[in-house]
């Protein structure tokens, strides 16, 4: 991607200015724009930044990451900056807006155009709603943008679009920067520089801003809300978790026992069939006896399962007695009646003030007028009459709540369940027990007959002993499984009650102080963001160190000194020579420090994988003479477009000749003052006496 045109209208000293740039090639990728200090070079840089990013670009020019001590820039706000950006002669000519248009051509040769226009009042004041942004795609200039969205949401859409198609603003400092500010940044601790670079690469400034916003939100909500203790809920959660742990233990034990029970049952059936084929009596009679034996055994097992199911679910409540169940049913019904009465009363009370207001307004039409005392007496009587509508409470209405943990629907379900239990008659239990006893009696009789008819042989005896042992083991396992199932059912019932209570309490807490819960969630998310940030930086250290080593060796004057740049997990830096010694033990010159910073900028832009143009204002900044050529040589080695905004003391003379074969086009910015108003103009060419080879 490269910039193919920049168009400025009424921007600072430019009434109108247009820059046309050709497509870069591997051999020629440099655009050179010259201007003495104060002629409009920095204004052009600011136009590119704000044209791309709007308000998000202000930190790059008003408080850049590579900032020095320019107090005016540090103190600038976005509206204040824009109000100074409108060309001084524009308002006198009746023009109350300024605009920037940036035209790009991407790697597929598609044209993308970004336009920003800022409008001002007659007094020159700027308001946020007075900013326009438009993006057009392709040669047909198809408009890109959200339909039916305005204001900040529209600007957010364009911010995401620019980040996706062009460059995220948090990476912009590594593509659009001021060389003089780089020299100030170079004086910072190297570990700090590396951390800033990697955080920019990963978009961590956005995450940090998110964490700060979340904490600010939580702090604001905390000031607005009275602290609500959730110790009761925490204790309830611990009780519920304890019950759940016991439930899981029973479930795990059942999962261990049931396969063993199935295996023994299969073995018993196999032995039974095998023994059925052996005997001294009639083979058919023996087989019939064994079949009857199995039928009665299954009948006994099924009866015991029914009895266990009754014991686990309905029997306990059924044995509590009809009187106690009826008392509980009536109590639940009376509490439901009270809840309905309270709901109706609360709804009526909400309209009391309207009723009293209507009575009071009606008394104003009485002639002669009532005295204040009479009016108050009438209103008091009206209030009393209204309240008597709800008293006394309905007959059979409960005086209070014993079962406050249940809502109206849950009480109704409990009443239905109690009525079902009344239909569980004792004769059914007696019949079930009688049936089990009769089957067990028949089972014992058949077992004796089978024993008499089986042939007496050592092999048969062993099988019979094993069958007897299996029956004992199966019976024991059956009892254990039944016990665990009953315990599991009881625990499940308790867990459900705890969940109901937890829902009720948390619902009350959410209704009473929802802001407290929201601020807690906000703080948790902020802590999570901090953890992500802490882990993210080390993930890119190796790639940055490798790219920095390559860039540093390309730019450094003493290339035989630094062989490798090593960075550890804390972003601490070592500049290692061929013998593995850290050259940071020795004092580095200002130029060597700046080369390190330039290498970091190059590494971040390279590792990011973004093919965005690099625009550098004052590219050689305060670099010493011996490092200038190295920096220029590295810039021309970039694969993408590089735009250099140079003063008449930088990319001139031998430095210009160093990059001359790679320069595509040059521009010169001139300046003249007409009365009290300055005027910047752009034209092809370069500084006088500075020539480029054809």
C-alpha positions as CSV (number, residue, x, y, z in Angstrom):
1,X,0.0,0.0,0.0
2,X,1.2,3.5,-0.8
3,X,-0.1,7.1,-0.6
4,X,-0.8,8.3,-4.2
5,X,-2.2,11.8,-3.3
6,X,-2.5,14.2,-0.5
7,X,-4.9,17.2,-0.9
8,X,-5.1,20.0,1.7
9,X,-7.6,22.8,1.8
10,X,-7.4,25.7,4.2
11,X,-5.2,23.7,6.5
12,X,-2.9,25.9,8.6
13,X,-0.7,27.9,6.1
14,X,-2.0,26.0,3.1
15,X,-4.9,27.5,1.2
16,X,-4.7,24.5,-1.1
17,X,-1.9,22.0,-1.8
18,X,-1.8,18.8,-3.7
19,X,1.0,16.1,-3.6
20,X,0.9,13.3,-6.3
21,X,3.1,10.3,-5.6
22,X,4.0,7.5,-8.0
23,X,3.8,3.8,-7.1
24,X,7.1,2.7,-5.3
25,X,9.3,0.1,-6.8
26,X,12.0,-2.1,-5.2
27,X,14.6,0.3,-6.5
28,X,12.8,3.6,-5.9
29,X,10.7,4.0,-2.8
30,X,11.6,7.4,-1.5
31,X,9.5,10.6,-1.7
32,X,11.5,13.6,-0.6
33,X,9.7,16.8,0.5
34,X,12.0,19.7,1.5
35,X,11.1,22.8,3.5
36,X,13.1,25.1,5.8
37,X,11.9,25.3,9.4
38,X,8.6,27.2,9.7
39,X,7.6,26.7,6.1
40,X,4.9,24.1,6.6
41,X,6.7,20.8,6.7
42,X,5.4,19.8,10.2
43,X,1.9,21.0,9.2
44,X,1.9,18.5,6.4
45,X,3.0,15.7,8.8
46,X,0.1,16.7,11.1
47,X,-2.3,16.7,8.2
48,X,-1.3,13.1,7.3
49,X,-1.7,11.9,10.9
50,X,-5.1,13.6,11.7
51,X,-6.4,12.8,8.2
52,X,-5.9,9.2,9.0
53,X,-6.9,9.0,12.6
54,X,-8.7,12.1,13.6
55,X,-8.8,12.6,17.4
56,X,-7.0,9.2,17.9
57,X,-4.0,10.7,16.1
58,X,-3.6,13.7,18.4
59,X,-1.1,11.9,20.8
60,X,1.3,11.5,17.8
61,X,1.6,15.2,17.4
62,X,0.5,16.8,20.6
63,X,2.0,14.3,23.0
64,X,3.9,11.8,20.9
65,X,5.3,8.5,22.3
66,X,8.7,9.8,21.4
67,X,8.0,13.2,23.1
68,X,10.5,15.7,24.2
69,X,9.9,18.9,26.1
70,X,7.7,20.9,23.7
71,X,5.2,22.2,26.2
72,X,2.8,23.7,23.6
73,X,2.4,20.3,22.0
74,X,2.0,18.5,25.3
75,X,-0.8,20.9,26.4
76,X,-2.8,20.9,23.2
77,X,-6.4,19.5,23.1
78,X,-8.1,18.3,19.9
79,X,-10.6,21.2,19.6
80,X,-7.9,23.8,20.4
81,X,-5.5,22.3,17.9
82,X,-8.2,22.3,15.1
83,X,-9.2,25.8,15.8
84,X,-5.6,26.9,15.2
85,X,-5.4,24.7,12.1
86,X,-8.0,26.6,10.1
87,X,-6.2,28.9,7.6
88,X,-6.3,32.5,8.9
89,X,-7.5,33.8,5.6
90,X,-10.3,31.3,5.2
91,X,-12.9,32.9,7.4
92,X,-12.2,36.3,5.9
93,X,-13.1,34.8,2.5
94,X,-16.3,33.2,3.9
95,X,-14.9,29.6,4.3
96,X,-15.5,28.0,7.7
97,X,-14.0,24.6,7.1
98,X,-10.8,22.9,6.4
99,X,-10.2,19.4,4.9
100,X,-7.7,16.7,4.3
101,X,-8.0,14.0,1.6
102,X,-5.6,11.0,1.6
103,X,-5.7,8.7,-1.4
104,X,-4.1,5.3,-1.1
105,X,-3.5,2.4,-3.6
106,X,-3.4,-1.0,-2.0
107,X,-1.5,-4.1,-3.0
108,X,-4.3,-5.2,-5.3
109,X,-4.2,-1.7,-7.1
110,X,-7.5,-0.8,-5.5
111,X,-7.9,2.9,-4.8
112,X,-9.0,3.9,-1.2
113,X,-9.7,7.5,-0.3
114,X,-10.1,9.0,3.2
115,X,-11.6,12.5,3.5
116,X,-11.9,14.4,6.8
117,X,-13.5,17.8,7.0
118,X,-13.8,20.0,10.1
119,X,-16.4,22.8,10.3
120,X,-16.2,25.9,12.5
121,X,-18.6,28.5,13.7
122,X,-18.4,32.1,12.6
123,X,-16.3,32.8,15.7
124,X,-13.9,29.9,14.8
125,X,-15.1,27.4,17.4
126,X,-15.1,23.7,16.8
127,X,-17.6,21.2,18.1
128,X,-17.2,17.4,17.9
129,X,-20.4,17.0,15.8
130,X,-18.8,19.3,13.2
131,X,-16.3,16.7,12.0
132,X,-17.1,14.7,8.8
133,X,-15.3,11.6,7.6
134,X,-15.9,9.8,4.3
135,X,-14.2,6.8,2.8
136,X,-14.5,5.8,-0.9
137,X,-13.4,2.5,-2.4
138,X,-12.3,1.8,-6.0
139,X,-12.2,3.9,-9.1
140,X,-16.0,4.3,-8.9
141,X,-15.6,5.9,-5.5
142,X,-18.1,3.6,-3.8
143,X,-18.9,5.1,-0.3
144,X,-18.0,2.9,2.7
145,X,-19.8,3.4,5.9
146,X,-22.6,2.2,8.2
147,X,-26.1,2.9,7.2
148,X,-28.3,4.9,9.5
149,X,-25.6,5.3,12.2
150,X,-24.5,8.8,13.3
151,X,-22.4,10.5,15.9
152,X,-19.8,8.6,17.9
153,X,-21.0,5.2,16.7
154,X,-20.3,6.3,13.1
155,X,-16.8,7.5,14.1
156,X,-16.2,4.1,15.9
157,X,-17.2,2.3,12.7
158,X,-14.6,4.2,10.7
159,X,-12.0,3.7,13.3
160,X,-12.4,-0.1,13.0
161,X,-12.4,0.2,9.2
162,X,-9.1,2.2,9.2
163,X,-7.5,-0.2,11.6
164,X,-8.4,-3.2,9.4
165,X,-7.7,-1.8,6.0
166,X,-4.9,0.6,6.8
167,X,-3.3,0.7,10.2
168,X,-4.4,0.6,13.9
169,X,-3.7,4.0,15.6
170,X,-1.8,2.3,18.4
171,X,0.8,1.2,15.8
172,X,0.9,4.6,14.0
173,X,3.9,5.8,16.1
174,X,6.1,3.2,14.4
175,X,5.2,4.4,10.9
176,X,4.5,8.1,11.3
177,X,7.0,9.9,13.6
178,X,9.2,12.9,14.2
179,X,12.9,12.2,14.0
180,X,13.7,14.9,16.6
181,X,11.3,13.3,19.1
182,X,13.1,9.9,18.4
183,X,16.3,11.4,19.7
184,X,14.6,12.4,23.0
185,X,13.0,8.9,23.3
186,X,16.5,7.4,22.8
187,X,17.5,8.8,26.2
188,X,15.0,6.6,27.9
189,X,15.9,3.3,29.5
190,X,16.3,0.6,26.7
191,X,14.0,-1.8,28.5
192,X,11.3,0.9,28.7
193,X,11.7,1.5,24.9
194,X,11.3,-2.2,24.1
195,X,8.3,-2.5,26.3
196,X,6.6,0.5,24.6
197,X,7.4,-1.0,21.2
198,X,6.0,-4.4,21.9
199,X,2.9,-3.0,23.6
200,X,2.3,-0.9,20.5
201,X,2.7,-3.9,18.3
202,X,0.2,-6.0,20.3
203,X,-2.3,-3.1,20.8
204,X,-1.8,-3.2,24.5
205,X,-2.4,0.5,24.9
206,X,-6.0,-0.2,24.0
207,X,-6.2,-3.0,26.6
208,X,-4.6,-0.7,29.3
209,X,-7.1,2.0,28.4
210,X,-9.9,-0.6,28.7
211,X,-8.6,-1.6,32.2
212,X,-8.4,2.0,33.3
213,X,-11.9,2.7,32.0
214,X,-13.3,-0.4,33.8
215,X,-11.7,0.7,37.1
216,X,-12.9,4.3,36.7
217,X,-16.4,2.9,36.0
218,X,-16.1,0.7,39.2
219,X,-14.9,3.6,41.3
220,X,-17.8,5.8,40.1
221,X,-20.4,3.1,40.8
222,X,-18.8,2.5,44.2
223,X,-19.3,6.1,45.1
224,X,-22.9,6.0,44.0
225,X,-23.7,2.7,45.9
226,X,-23.9,1.8,49.5
227,X,-21.7,-1.3,50.2
228,X,-23.7,-4.5,50.2
229,X,-22.2,-7.5,52.0
230,X,-22.5,-10.8,50.2
231,X,-21.3,-13.0,53.1
232,X,-24.6,-14.7,53.4
233,X,-24.5,-15.6,49.7
234,X,-20.9,-16.8,50.0
235,X,-21.8,-19.0,52.9
236,X,-24.8,-20.5,51.0
237,X,-22.5,-21.2,48.0
238,X,-20.1,-23.0,50.3
239,X,-22.9,-25.1,51.7
240,X,-24.2,-25.9,48.2
241,X,-20.7,-26.7,47.0
242,X,-20.2,-29.1,50.0
243,X,-23.5,-30.9,49.1
244,X,-22.4,-31.0,45.5
245,X,-19.1,-32.6,46.5
246,X,-21.0,-35.3,48.6
247,X,-23.3,-35.9,45.6
248,X,-20.3,-36.3,43.3
249,X,-18.7,-38.8,45.7
250,X,-21.9,-40.9,45.8
251,X,-22.2,-40.7,42.0
252,X,-18.5,-41.7,41.6
253,X,-19.0,-44.7,44.0
254,X,-22.2,-45.8,42.1
255,X,-20.2,-45.6,38.8
256,X,-17.6,-47.9,40.5
257,X,-20.1,-50.4,42.0
258,X,-22.7,-50.8,39.2
259,X,-20.2,-52.3,36.7
260,X,-19.1,-54.8,39.4
261,X,-22.8,-55.6,40.0
262,X,-23.5,-56.1,36.3
263,X,-20.4,-58.4,36.0
264,X,-21.4,-60.6,38.9
265,X,-25.0,-60.8,37.7
266,X,-23.8,-62.0,34.3
267,X,-21.5,-64.5,35.9
268,X,-24.4,-65.8,38.1
269,X,-26.7,-66.2,35.1
270,X,-23.9,-68.0,33.2
271,X,-23.3,-70.4,36.2
272,X,-27.1,-70.9,36.5
273,X,-27.4,-71.9,32.8
274,X,-24.3,-74.2,33.2
275,X,-25.7,-76.0,36.2
276,X,-29.0,-76.4,34.5
277,X,-27.4,-78.7,32.0
278,X,-26.0,-81.0,34.8
279,X,-28.1,-83.2,37.1
280,X,-29.0,-86.8,38.0
281,X,-32.7,-86.3,37.5
282,X,-34.7,-85.4,34.5
283,X,-32.8,-82.9,32.5
284,X,-36.0,-81.2,31.4
285,X,-37.3,-81.0,35.0
286,X,-34.0,-79.6,36.2
287,X,-34.1,-76.9,33.4
288,X,-37.6,-76.0,34.3
289,X,-36.7,-75.7,38.0
290,X,-33.9,-73.3,37.2
291,X,-36.1,-71.2,34.9
292,X,-38.7,-70.9,37.7
293,X,-35.9,-70.1,40.1
294,X,-34.7,-67.2,37.9
295,X,-38.2,-65.9,37.4
296,X,-38.9,-65.7,41.1
297,X,-35.5,-64.2,41.7
298,X,-36.2,-61.4,39.2
299,X,-39.7,-60.9,40.7
300,X,-38.1,-60.4,44.2
301,X,-35.5,-58.0,42.8
302,X,-38.2,-56.0,41.0
303,X,-40.3,-55.8,44.1
304,X,-37.3,-54.6,46.2
305,X,-36.5,-52.0,43.6
306,X,-40.1,-50.7,43.8
307,X,-39.9,-50.6,47.6
308,X,-36.5,-48.8,47.5
309,X,-37.9,-46.2,45.0
310,X,-40.8,-45.6,47.4
311,X,-38.4,-45.3,50.3
312,X,-36.2,-42.8,48.4
313,X,-39.1,-40.6,47.2
314,X,-42.6,-40.8,48.6
315,X,-42.5,-43.1,51.6
316,X,-41.0,-40.7,54.1
317,X,-43.6,-38.0,53.3
318,X,-46.4,-40.6,53.3
319,X,-45.4,-41.9,56.7
320,X,-45.5,-38.4,58.1
321,X,-49.2,-38.7,58.4
322,X,-52.2,-37.3,56.7
323,X,-52.8,-34.7,59.4
324,X,-49.3,-33.2,59.2
325,X,-49.5,-33.1,55.4
326,X,-52.9,-31.5,55.5
327,X,-51.7,-28.9,57.9
328,X,-48.7,-28.1,55.7
329,X,-51.0,-27.9,52.6
330,X,-53.3,-25.4,54.3
331,X,-50.3,-23.3,55.5
332,X,-48.9,-23.1,52.0
333,X,-52.4,-22.2,50.6
334,X,-52.8,-19.4,53.2
335,X,-49.3,-18.0,52.4
336,X,-50.2,-18.0,48.7
337,X,-53.4,-16.1,49.6
338,X,-51.4,-13.6,51.6
339,X,-48.9,-13.1,48.8
340,X,-51.8,-12.4,46.3
341,X,-53.3,-10.0,48.9
342,X,-50.0,-8.2,49.4
343,X,-49.5,-7.9,45.6
344,X,-52.9,-6.4,45.1
345,X,-52.5,-4.0,48.1
346,X,-49.0,-2.9,46.8
347,X,-50.5,-2.3,43.3
348,X,-53.4,-0.3,44.9
349,X,-51.0,1.7,47.1
350,X,-49.1,2.8,44.0
351,X,-52.2,4.6,42.8
352,X,-53.0,6.2,46.3
353,X,-51.3,9.5,45.5
354,X,-53.3,9.8,42.3
355,X,-56.6,9.2,44.1
356,X,-55.7,11.8,46.9
357,X,-54.7,14.3,44.2
358,X,-58.0,13.9,42.4
359,X,-59.9,14.3,45.7
360,X,-57.9,17.4,46.6
361,X,-58.5,18.9,43.1
362,X,-62.2,18.2,43.4
363,X,-62.4,20.1,46.7
364,X,-61.3,23.2,44.9
365,X,-64.6,23.4,43.1
366,X,-66.7,23.4,46.3
367,X,-68.4,26.7,47.1
368,X,-68.0,28.1,49.6
369,X,-64.3,27.1,49.7
370,X,-63.2,24.7,52.4
371,X,-60.7,25.8,55.0
372,X,-57.2,24.2,55.1
373,X,-58.2,22.3,58.1
374,X,-61.3,21.0,56.4
375,X,-59.4,20.0,53.3
376,X,-56.8,18.1,55.4
377,X,-59.6,16.3,57.3
378,X,-61.3,15.3,54.1
379,X,-58.0,14.0,52.7
380,X,-57.3,12.1,55.9
381,X,-60.7,10.5,55.7
382,X,-60.2,9.6,52.1
383,X,-56.8,8.0,52.9
384,X,-58.4,6.0,55.7
385,X,-61.2,4.9,53.5
386,X,-58.7,3.8,50.8
387,X,-56.6,1.8,53.3
388,X,-59.8,0.1,54.7
389,X,-60.4,-1.4,51.3
390,X,-57.6,-3.8,52.0
391,X,-58.5,-4.6,55.6
392,X,-59.2,-7.0,57.1
393,X,-57.1,-9.4,55.0
394,X,-59.0,-12.2,53.2
395,X,-60.2,-15.1,55.3
396,X,-57.6,-17.9,55.8
397,X,-54.8,-15.5,54.9
398,X,-51.6,-16.2,56.7
399,X,-50.3,-13.6,59.2
400,X,-46.7,-14.1,58.1
401,X,-44.5,-16.4,56.0
402,X,-43.0,-19.6,57.4
403,X,-41.9,-20.7,53.9
404,X,-40.4,-17.5,52.5
405,X,-37.9,-19.4,50.4
406,X,-40.8,-20.5,48.1
407,X,-42.6,-18.3,45.6
408,X,-46.3,-18.7,44.7
409,X,-45.7,-21.1,41.8
410,X,-43.4,-23.3,44.0
411,X,-46.0,-23.4,46.8
412,X,-48.7,-24.5,44.3
413,X,-46.4,-27.3,43.1
414,X,-45.8,-28.4,46.7
415,X,-49.6,-28.5,47.4
416,X,-50.1,-30.7,44.3
417,X,-47.4,-33.1,45.5
418,X,-48.9,-33.4,48.9
419,X,-52.3,-34.2,47.4
420,X,-50.7,-36.9,45.3
421,X,-49.3,-38.5,48.5
422,X,-52.7,-38.9,49.9
423,X,-53.5,-41.3,47.2
424,X,-50.5,-43.5,48.2
425,X,-52.6,-46.0,50.3
426,X,-51.1,-48.4,52.9
427,X,-52.8,-51.4,51.3
428,X,-50.5,-50.9,48.3
429,X,-47.4,-51.2,50.5
430,X,-48.8,-54.2,52.3
431,X,-49.6,-55.9,49.0
432,X,-46.1,-55.2,47.7
433,X,-44.4,-56.6,50.9
434,X,-46.7,-59.6,50.7
435,X,-45.8,-60.2,47.1
436,X,-42.1,-60.0,47.9
437,X,-42.4,-62.4,50.8
438,X,-44.4,-64.9,48.7
439,X,-41.8,-64.8,45.9
440,X,-38.9,-65.2,48.4
441,X,-40.7,-68.3,49.9
442,X,-41.1,-69.8,46.5
443,X,-37.5,-68.9,45.7
444,X,-36.3,-70.8,48.8
445,X,-38.4,-73.8,47.9
446,X,-37.1,-74.0,44.4
447,X,-33.5,-73.6,45.6
448,X,-33.9,-76.7,47.8
449,X,-35.4,-78.7,44.9
450,X,-32.6,-77.6,42.6
451,X,-30.0,-78.7,45.2
452,X,-31.6,-82.1,45.5
453,X,-31.7,-82.7,41.8
454,X,-28.2,-81.5,41.0
455,X,-25.6,-84.2,40.6
456,X,-23.1,-84.4,43.4
457,X,-19.6,-83.8,41.8
458,X,-16.5,-81.8,42.7
459,X,-17.0,-79.5,39.7
460,X,-20.6,-79.0,40.4
461,X,-19.9,-78.3,44.1
462,X,-17.4,-75.6,43.1
463,X,-19.8,-74.0,40.8
464,X,-22.5,-74.2,43.4
465,X,-20.2,-72.6,46.0
466,X,-19.3,-69.9,43.5
467,X,-23.0,-69.3,42.7
468,X,-23.8,-69.1,46.4
469,X,-21.0,-66.6,46.9
470,X,-22.1,-64.6,43.9
471,X,-25.7,-64.4,45.3
472,X,-24.3,-63.1,48.6
473,X,-22.1,-60.5,46.8
474,X,-24.9,-59.5,44.5
475,X,-27.2,-59.1,47.5
476,X,-24.6,-56.9,49.3
477,X,-24.0,-54.8,46.2
478,X,-27.7,-54.4,45.7
479,X,-28.0,-53.0,49.2
480,X,-25.1,-50.7,48.7
481,X,-26.4,-49.4,45.4
482,X,-29.8,-48.8,46.9
483,X,-28.3,-46.9,49.8
484,X,-26.2,-44.7,47.6
485,X,-29.1,-44.0,45.3
486,X,-31.2,-42.9,48.2
487,X,-28.4,-40.7,49.6
488,X,-27.9,-39.2,46.1
489,X,-31.6,-38.5,45.8
490,X,-31.7,-36.8,49.2
491,X,-28.6,-34.7,48.4
492,X,-30.0,-33.7,45.0
493,X,-33.1,-32.5,46.8
494,X,-31.0,-30.4,49.2
495,X,-28.9,-29.0,46.4
496,X,-32.1,-27.9,44.6
497,X,-33.3,-26.1,47.7
498,X,-29.9,-24.4,48.1
499,X,-30.1,-23.3,44.5
500,X,-33.6,-21.9,45.0
501,X,-32.4,-20.0,48.1
502,X,-29.3,-18.8,46.2
503,X,-31.4,-17.5,43.3
504,X,-33.7,-15.7,45.7
505,X,-30.9,-14.0,47.7
506,X,-28.9,-13.0,44.6
507,X,-32.1,-11.7,43.0
508,X,-32.7,-9.5,46.0
509,X,-29.1,-8.4,46.0
510,X,-29.2,-7.6,42.2
511,X,-32.5,-5.7,42.7
512,X,-31.2,-3.8,45.7
513,X,-27.7,-2.9,44.5
514,X,-27.1,-3.9,40.9
515,X,-24.3,-1.4,40.6
516,X,-22.3,-3.3,43.2
517,X,-22.3,-6.5,41.2
518,X,-21.5,-4.6,38.0
519,X,-18.6,-2.9,39.5
520,X,-17.3,-6.2,40.8
521,X,-17.5,-7.7,37.4
522,X,-15.8,-4.6,35.9
523,X,-12.9,-5.0,38.4
524,X,-12.6,-8.8,37.6
525,X,-12.4,-8.0,33.9
526,X,-9.8,-5.3,34.5
527,X,-7.7,-7.8,36.5
528,X,-8.0,-10.3,33.6
529,X,-6.8,-7.6,31.1
530,X,-3.8,-6.9,33.4
531,X,-3.0,-10.6,33.4
532,X,-3.3,-10.8,29.6
533,X,-1.0,-7.8,29.2
534,X,1.6,-9.3,31.5
535,X,1.7,-12.5,29.4
536,X,1.5,-10.9,26.0
537,X,4.8,-8.9,26.0
538,X,7.1,-11.9,26.4
539,X,5.4,-13.6,23.4
540,X,6.9,-11.1,20.9
541,X,10.4,-10.6,22.4
542,X,12.2,-13.1,20.3
543,X,10.8,-11.7,17.0
544,X,11.5,-8.2,18.0
545,X,15.1,-9.0,19.1
546,X,15.8,-10.7,15.8
547,X,14.4,-7.9,13.7
548,X,16.2,-5.3,15.8
549,X,19.5,-7.1,15.3
550,X,19.1,-7.0,11.6
551,X,18.0,-3.3,11.6
552,X,20.8,-2.2,14.0
553,X,23.5,-3.9,11.9
554,X,22.1,-2.2,8.8
555,X,22.2,1.3,10.4
556,X,25.1,1.2,12.9
557,X,28.4,2.9,11.9
558,X,30.6,0.4,13.8
559,X,29.1,-2.8,12.5
560,X,31.8,-4.9,13.9
561,X,30.7,-4.1,17.5
562,X,27.1,-5.2,18.1
563,X,26.6,-8.7,16.7
564,X,23.3,-9.5,18.4
565,X,20.6,-7.8,20.4
566,X,19.3,-10.0,23.3
567,X,16.1,-9.2,25.2
568,X,14.9,-11.2,28.2
569,X,11.4,-11.7,29.6
570,X,11.6,-8.4,31.5
571,X,12.6,-6.5,28.4
572,X,16.1,-5.9,29.7
573,X,18.4,-5.4,26.7
574,X,22.0,-6.6,26.0
575,X,24.0,-5.4,23.1
576,X,26.4,-8.3,22.6
577,X,29.6,-8.2,20.6
578,X,31.2,-11.2,18.9
579,X,32.7,-12.4,22.2
580,X,29.3,-12.2,24.0
581,X,30.2,-9.1,26.0
582,X,27.4,-6.6,26.7
583,X,28.5,-3.3,25.3
584,X,26.0,-1.5,27.5
585,X,28.7,-1.8,30.2
586,X,30.5,0.9,28.4
587,X,29.0,4.4,27.8
588,X,27.1,4.6,24.5
589,X,27.1,7.8,22.5
590,X,23.9,9.7,21.8
591,X,24.1,8.5,18.2
592,X,24.4,4.9,19.3
593,X,21.4,5.2,21.6
594,X,19.4,6.8,18.8
595,X,20.4,4.0,16.4
596,X,19.0,1.5,19.0
597,X,15.7,3.4,19.0
598,X,15.5,3.6,15.2
599,X,16.2,-0.2,15.1
600,X,13.3,-0.7,17.6
601,X,10.9,1.4,15.4
602,X,12.0,-0.6,12.3
603,X,11.6,-3.9,14.1
604,X,8.0,-3.1,15.3
605,X,6.9,-1.9,11.9
606,X,8.5,-5.1,10.3
607,X,7.1,-7.6,12.8
608,X,3.6,-6.1,12.6
609,X,3.4,-7.3,9.0
610,X,1.7,-4.1,7.9
611,X,2.6,-2.8,4.4
612,X,1.9,0.8,5.4
613,X,4.0,3.8,4.2
614,X,6.5,5.3,6.6
615,X,6.3,9.1,7.0
616,X,9.2,10.7,8.9
617,X,9.3,14.4,9.8
618,X,12.9,15.6,10.3
619,X,14.3,12.1,9.6
620,X,17.9,12.8,10.6
621,X,16.9,14.8,13.7
622,X,19.8,15.1,16.1
623,X,21.7,12.2,14.7
624,X,25.5,12.7,14.6
625,X,27.2,12.7,11.3
626,X,28.6,9.2,11.3
627,X,25.1,7.6,11.8
628,X,23.1,9.7,9.3
629,X,24.1,7.6,6.3
630,X,23.4,4.4,8.1
631,X,19.8,5.5,8.9
632,X,19.2,6.7,5.3
633,X,20.6,3.5,3.9
634,X,18.2,1.4,6.1
635,X,15.2,3.5,5.0
636,X,15.8,2.9,1.3
637,X,16.0,-0.8,2.0
638,X,12.4,-0.9,3.2
639,X,10.0,-2.7,0.8
640,X,7.3,0.0,1.1
641,X,7.0,3.7,0.4
642,X,9.0,6.1,2.6
643,X,8.1,9.8,2.7
644,X,10.9,12.0,4.2
645,X,10.1,15.6,5.3
646,X,13.5,17.2,5.4
647,X,14.9,20.6,6.4
648,X,17.6,22.3,4.4
649,X,20.2,21.0,6.8
650,X,19.3,17.3,6.7
651,X,18.9,15.3,3.5
652,X,21.2,17.5,1.4
653,X,24.7,17.2,0.0
654,X,26.4,13.9,0.5
655,X,23.4,12.6,2.4
656,X,21.1,13.3,-0.6
657,X,23.6,11.6,-2.9
658,X,23.6,8.6,-0.6
659,X,19.9,7.9,-1.4
660,X,19.6,9.7,-4.8
661,X,19.2,6.5,-6.9
662,X,16.2,5.5,-4.7
663,X,14.3,8.9,-4.9
664,X,11.1,8.8,-7.0
665,X,9.9,12.3,-6.7
666,X,10.9,15.5,-4.8
667,X,8.8,18.5,-3.7
668,X,9.8,21.9,-2.3
669,X,7.5,23.9,0.1
670,X,7.9,27.6,-0.2
671,X,6.4,30.3,2.1
672,X,5.5,33.9,1.7
673,X,3.7,36.4,3.9
674,X,0.9,38.5,2.5
675,X,0.1,41.1,5.0
676,X,-0.4,39.4,8.4
677,X,-1.2,36.0,6.8
678,X,1.4,33.4,5.8
679,X,1.0,31.3,2.7
680,X,2.7,27.9,2.1
681,X,2.9,26.5,-1.5
682,X,4.2,23.3,-2.9
683,X,6.0,22.8,-6.2
684,X,8.1,20.1,-7.9
685,X,11.8,20.3,-7.2
686,X,14.1,20.5,-4.2
687,X,16.5,22.9,-2.4
688,X,18.5,25.2,-4.6
689,X,21.8,23.7,-5.6
690,X,20.7,20.2,-4.7
691,X,20.4,18.1,-7.8
692,X,19.4,14.5,-8.3
693,X,20.7,12.3,-11.1
694,X,18.3,11.9,-14.0
